[in-house]
C-alpha cells in the first residue's frame, strides 16, 4: 500500500486535494458491492456534482456521450 505523506498532501493546492478526495470516493463506490446511486445518497459525488445528477439522467445527456 502506498501512503501520501502529510507534507506531500499539503504541497498540492486545496482544490486539488478536493479532486483527489472526490476521485477516491468514486473508486471506493466503483469497487463496492452496492452500485446504487440515489439522489439522497451521492456517495462518490462532490456537492457540486450531486446538484447535477438530475441533468445527467436526461436523455439529451446520453446523446452527447454517444
Secondary structure, DSSP 8 states (H G I E B T S, - for coil): -----HHHHHHS-HHHHHHHHHHHHHHHHHTSS----BTTB-TT--HHHHTTHHHHTSHHHHHHT-
